[in-house]
Amino acid sequence: MNSAVLSEQDISRAVTRITHEILEKNKGATNLVLVGIRTRGATLAKRIVKKINDIEGLEVDLGVLDVTLYRDDLSAGKQNPVIEKTSIPFALEGKHVVLIDDVLFTGRSIRAAIDALIDFGRPASIQLGVLIDRGHRELPIRPDYVGKNIPTSKANHVQVQMREDDGKDEVCIIDPLTVDNP
């Protein structure tokens, strides 16, 4: 059974709130860059950068990161991983990097993303923004900016859909125990 927990309007409000929190914590957008984790984290980061640009009147750099090769589960049976392009066409040294992802779960993707970022340089700081924090951390990782905390069971799946990637904005919790099997 799919249960919608965020609508298009809820996602829009969450993006606006996260944007304002980023600007408040960093005292504006000077020396700030955003890096989105593929795929929907990159889409979310793009929306936040647009809002920052609208509010501050500054062009904030935006990067896109594929963490596939940095994941710690590649040797655990994930065969033929699909590697997509990473694009960070600016220096990270001395910058405040806000790493953006759609869902924070165990923290392993974020650990992989931090490892990947460090390969690009030494930022002044790395902050984390997520649309959904669903709990169940396996690593000591905590987001700085959260759109919504959604408690889930480990068996649930959180599905984020974004207009640019999926044709609509919506966040659903999918309970595999109640999904109809044909």
C-alpha positions in Angstrom: 0.0 0.0 0.0 1.3 3.5 -0.9 0.6 6.3 1.5 1.3 9.8 0.3 3.0 11.8 3.1 4.0 15.0 1.1 2.2 16.7 -1.7 3.5 19.1 -4.3 2.7 22.0 -2.0 4.3 20.3 1.0 7.5 19.7 -1.0 7.5 23.3 -2.2 7.2 24.6 1.4 9.9 22.3 2.6 12.3 23.5 -0.1 11.6 27.1 0.8 12.2 26.4 4.5 15.4 24.5 3.9 16.6 27.4 1.6 16.0 30.0 4.3 17.6 27.8 7.0 20.7 27.4 4.8 20.9 31.2 4.3 20.4 31.9 7.9 23.0 29.5 9.2 25.6 30.6 6.6 24.8 34.3 7.0 23.9 34.6 3.3 25.2 32.8 0.2 28.8 34.1 0.1 31.3 31.3 -0.1 28.4 28.8 -0.4 28.1 25.9 -2.9 25.5 23.1 -3.2 26.2 19.6 -4.3 23.3 17.3 -5.0 23.5 13.5 -4.9 22.2 11.8 -8.0 19.3 11.7 -8.9 16.7 13.3 -6.9 19.2 15.0 -4.5 20.5 16.8 -7.5 17.0 17.8 -8.6 16.3 19.1 -5.0 19.7 21.0 -4.9 18.8 22.7 -8.2 15.5 23.9 -6.8 17.3 25.2 -3.7 20.0 27.0 -5.7 17.3 28.7 -7.8 15.6 29.9 -4.6 18.9 31.1 -3.1 19.6 33.0 -6.3 16.1 34.6 -6.2 16.5 35.6 -2.6 20.1 36.7 -2.5 20.6 37.8 -6.1 23.8 35.7 -6.2 24.7 32.9 -8.5 25.5 30.0 -6.2 27.6 27.1 -7.7 25.8 23.8 -8.1 27.5 20.4 -8.4 26.2 17.0 -9.0 27.7 13.9 -7.4 27.4 10.2 -8.2 28.4 8.1 -5.2 28.2 4.7 -6.8 31.9 4.0 -6.7 32.2 5.1 -3.1 29.5 2.9 -1.7 30.4 0.2 0.8 27.9 -2.3 -0.6 29.4 -2.8 -4.1 31.2 -6.0 -2.9 28.0 -7.2 -1.3 26.5 -8.4 -4.5 25.4 -5.3 -6.4 26.5 -6.3 -9.9 27.0 -4.0 -12.8 26.4 -0.7 -11.1 25.3 2.2 -13.3 27.7 5.0 -12.9 26.5 8.4 -13.9 28.4 11.7 -14.3 29.7 13.7 -11.4 30.1 17.4 -12.2 31.8 19.7 -9.7 33.2 22.3 -12.0 34.4 24.6 -9.2 37.0 24.5 -6.4 35.8 23.3 -3.0 38.7 24.7 -1.0 37.5 27.1 1.6 33.9 26.8 0.5 30.9 25.9 2.7 29.4 22.9 0.9 25.8 21.9 1.4 25.3 18.3 0.4 21.7 17.6 -0.7 19.9 14.3 -0.9 16.3 13.3 -1.1 16.1 10.7 1.7 18.4 10.0 4.7 18.1 6.5 5.9 21.2 4.5 7.2 23.7 7.3 6.4 25.8 5.1 4.1 25.1 7.1 1.0 26.1 10.3 2.8 29.3 8.7 4.1 30.1 7.8 0.5 29.3 11.3 -0.7 31.6 12.9 1.9 34.4 10.6 0.8 33.8 11.6 -2.8 33.7 15.3 -2.0 37.0 15.1 -0.1 38.6 13.8 -3.4 37.6 17.1 -5.0 39.3 19.3 -2.3 39.1 20.4 1.3 36.0 22.5 1.9 35.7 24.8 5.0 32.7 22.8 6.0 30.2 20.2 4.8 26.6 20.5 5.8 23.8 18.1 5.0 20.3 18.9 3.8 17.6 16.3 3.1 14.0 16.4 2.1 13.1 13.3 4.2 14.8 11.9 7.3 13.3 8.5 8.0 15.7 7.4 10.8 17.4 4.0 11.2 20.9 5.4 11.1 23.8 2.9 11.0 26.5 5.7 11.0 26.8 8.8 13.1 25.4 11.1 10.5 22.9 13.9 11.3 21.3 16.4 8.8 21.6 20.1 9.3 18.5 20.8 7.3 15.4 18.6 7.1 12.2 19.0 5.1 10.3 16.4 7.1 11.0 13.7 9.6 9.0 10.6 8.7 9.3 7.7 11.1 9.2 4.4 9.2 9.8 0.8 9.7 13.0 -0.6 8.2 10.8 -2.7 5.8 9.1 0.5 4.4 10.4 2.2 1.3 10.2 6.0 0.9 9.6 7.0 -2.7 10.3 10.6 -3.7 9.0 11.7 -7.0 10.0 15.0 -8.5 8.4 16.7 -11.4 11.7 17.0 -13.3 12.4 13.3 -13.0 9.0 11.7 -12.6 6.4 14.1 -13.9 5.0 14.9 -10.5 6.0 16.0 -7.0 5.0 13.5 -4.2 6.5 11.5 -1.4 5.0 8.2 -0.5 5.7 5.5 2.0 5.5 2.1 0.4 4.8 -0.9 2.8 6.0 -4.0 1.0 4.0 -6.2 3.3 0.7 -4.8 2.0 1.6 -4.5 -1.7 -0.7 -6.7 -3.8 1.2 -9.6 -5.4 -0.4 -10.7 -8.7 
